[in-house]
C-alpha cells in the first residue's frame, strides 16, 4: 500500500507520520498535486536526519515559577528555515543525540536572556576613550591573542588588524578593512567586537552583510565568540518578525542582544533598527555603498552610529566617483562625491595626494604579502573554437538584426539593440541551447546528451577534462555568469551520474549552507560545485577544491577574482589551477582584453571608467565586431582541437608549479619594493591545442585592428545591400502575385529552418 510521510502543520518533524495515499487523496488533494509537481521537477525529496534536532530556542514556557522545569520551547530545528519555528516539548533524556542538542540550545537561550539593555552607552564609550588618551597605544598594544578568544589561533596579520581596529576605534576614526579576499576579515572583526564587549561591556553591534555571507557570520561568531548573543535578522518577512519579537527587542522595545546580523534588504525594510544606538556598524562587501543615491546608502546614513567599519576585498574596482562616495559615507565632511572630478587626469601629484588622503582610513594586505606559505595558484586561459552549430547561430545573431540596429537606431534604442545582440552572442558561446529554437528533439536520453555535448565547444572540452580531473583526485568549482547555463551543466552531470551541488542567486540560505557543508565534509564524494559568479563569489570558503573553471568571464574582472578566492585562501593545501574558458575570435576574447586593461590600470588607485552613453556604445560595437572577418571566412582549418594527449598535458599540474612559484616570489619581491594593490593575475595561454598539427602562441592584444575595422565597415555595407535586395525582390513578387496570389516557399534544409526559428525568438 502506497504511503506518504507527512509533517503536520504547527508541529515539528518529530511528530511526522506515515499516512495512506487514500487519506491524502481525500483530505489533502491540493498539497498532493503540489508534491507530485515538485517530485517530477526536482526528484524525490531527501529528508535530513537533523530536522528533528533543535538548533535554536526563541522562547520558553516554564512548568514552574522557579524556572527549573521546561514545559515547551519555541524552537528552530536544524536544516529548516527560521520562519518554521514551532512550539515543541523537550526531547526525552534517553535520546542522547536529540537531548544534547536541546540542552545546548537551552544553554544559549538562558545566556541570551541575561543580556540587559545597554544603559548610558555613549557615556561609557566616552570614558573608555578618555582613559585611552592618557597613555600611548604602543603601551597597550596586544602582544598576544586574548585568552577569551578560543575559536582558534589568530595569525600574525590578524593580530595586527585587531590592534589597528582598536586603535582606530579609540581615535574615533572610521576605517576600511580592505584585506585581500581569503585573509580572514570576518575573524578579525569578530575578535575586535568581542574584545569591546568582553573588556568594556560595550554593545550592541550591527553587521550589515550580503545574503551570501549572513549564515557564515553567525557560524563564525559561534566559533570565536560563543559568549556573545548573536541574532540573525534576514530571510523572509515571517523569519525577521520572529527574530525581532523574540531575540532582538524586549517588551519595552529595547535591544536585548550583543550583535544583530542583517542583510542589505532586511536593513532597508525595517525602521526598528533605526531607533537603536549602535556603538559599531560593520558593512561587509561595502562596495554596495558606491552609489550615494541608493536606498541602502541613505538608510545606513540615518542610523544612530558611533563608529563605522567597512569591509571589502576589492576596494579599487569602482569608478573614482564611487570610491569618493564610499569615503563620503564614513567621512561626509572630508570627502564629497563630486571631488572625483578634481582627480580625473590622475597625474603623479594627484595620485600621491589621493593616497595621502586615503591612507589613514585603509588597512590592506594581500595574500602574497602575508601568506607566503600559501600554495601558489596558476591561471590558464584555455582557447576554444566554436562548433559548427555555434558558428551558424553566431552569424545569424550578427547578420539579422545588427544592420537595422547600427544603421537606423540612435541613442538609447541603439544601445539597447547592441546590448541585446551582445547578450545573445554570449549565450551562443556559453551554449547555443540557451537560445530558444536551437535544440532539436532527440529520440533517447543518450542522443540528447550527445547532441548537447557536440553543440558547444566549452561543454565538449569540459566533457574531456572532468573525468580525468576526478580520477586524479581533484575537486572542481565551476563558475558561470548565467544561471541557465548552469542548468545545462546540471543536465550533463545528471546523465553522467557525477555528484555535484549548486549555489546561485535563487538558492535559499538553508540550502546554501547544506551545499557548502556537503562539499566541504571530510571524505565528501561530491566532486563538482556549480556556482553563479556573483552569488557564489563572496563569503564562501571552499578551500577543499583545488581546481576552478571560469566558464565565462565576468565583465568586471574583480568578480572573477572573488570567485577564484573561494578556493585560493587560508586552509588551501594544494596548488590551485584556474582554467578560464575563452572562445577564440569572439566577443569573449575581446572581453578578456578589456579585463586585462582594467587590471593593469588598477595600480594607479582606481579604475577610471567614463559612463557617457556614446562611449558605452562605441565599446560595445568594438566588442561585437571582434573576430567577424575570420568567422565569415568559413575557414575551419585553424580550429582548435583537443585530443586525449592534449587534455593530459593541459591537466598536468607539475608543468605549472615552477612558473606559479616563480610568479609568487616575484609578487612578494614587488610588494617589498612598493605598495601594491591586489589582483596581479597570471594570464597565460595553454599551449596544448592541436590545429593543423602545429602549435602556436596566442597573444591577448588587439591584432590587425585596422583590418577588423575595414572588414566591419565592408560587412555592414554588404549586409545593408543584401537587405535592400531582399526588399526589392519582395516588392516585385508581390506585384506579380497580387493581393490574393499564392506564395510559394522554397524547400530548405532542416538546419536553416531551425536557425530561422532562432532568429525570430532570439531578438523579440
Helices and strands as residue ranges (DSSP letters): E 3-6, G 13-15, E 17-20, H 21-27, H 29-42, G 49-52, E 54-62, E 70-77, G 82-84, E 86-88, H 96-113, H 121-132, H 137-140, H 156-170, E 175-177, H 185-200, E 205-209, H 211-224, E 230-233, H 237-243, I 244-248, E 259-263, H 264-268, G 272-275, E 277-283, G 286-289, H 295-301, E 304-311, H 320-330, G 337-343, H 348-359, E 362-363, H 367-370, E 377-384, H 388-408, H 411-430, G 432-434, H 445-454, H 457-471, E 476-480, H 483-496, E 500-503, H 509-520, E 528-532, E 547-550, H 557-564, E 576-583, H 587-601, G 602-604, H 613-625, H 628-632, H 644-651, H 654-673, E 684-685, H 705-737, H 750-762
